[in-house]
């Protein structure tokens, strides 16, 4: 596998974005910019060969060696995350009488490894574990991580017309491109990107009829996002899934918190080398770009009568409901310290949420048995 130097990646990607702008009259919406920055084949952040996900010692023992990552997700933090999630997946497979798991955005493959090993240990029959991932470099890493499972694990880059099984996605929705809306001196604009006098990317606003789903109190300037692509993804999934359930874990808020008048700077963030910044227009292709999830919009984007919300709660409550505490009883001190980050309020426990969907008829999912916040959506 060849690795392009960072400056080559960024320069080549910048040129592609400039050409896309020229084709659109010199301006593109931020959602189009974000899509190009993250997913341009071979150059976008998730499509180039740079190391993205931090890996802790347990994964290196499985034969994966990674250095210089940009961030650490829950499955890389501790295998207890995937092992606990697997308890919910097993229940969902049994209730829905399906035998496949579909994971979106599998990252390093750590979550798939944890889920597959745990389901096998529980004697849960699984005919396929499908991974939907657009990144060729990440796919190679996943294949290395999961080679012992043979043909059970399969990769696709697009969904079939229909599918059955349990769908999971950890930190997937936050990476879906968003539109930026800016209220400036009382008027609403779509904030997009253009090329400045020094050939740099600059913000440029255009009047728009688009509005946030809630009226924003006050008359102060205000920046926020709308999640057309994420909601469209949920509608597509609802149409294609004929039997099963879906669970998504991500950071975000219900609508009334997301569009609170005090949240006036939006939620777009960038991540590189375990540092965060709020400028997605620089170092394009070399850092992650994300936005918090509006879970109300995700919950409402059903598009099918037999598709509904199974539950919604904090990550801490979900993992505790699924038996994380009992797993900690036999864990080492180091494992306990790592697992605490998953459930502590000032770490991932409160900011990260889990939303579940059912296909067919609703049922009581283990993860939402206590602390369900669906009523807040």
Order of alpha helices (4+ residues) and beta strands (2+ residues): alpha-beta-alpha-alpha-alpha-alpha-beta-alpha-beta-alpha-beta-beta-beta-beta-beta-beta-alpha-beta-alpha-beta-beta-beta-beta-alpha-beta-alpha-alpha-alpha-beta
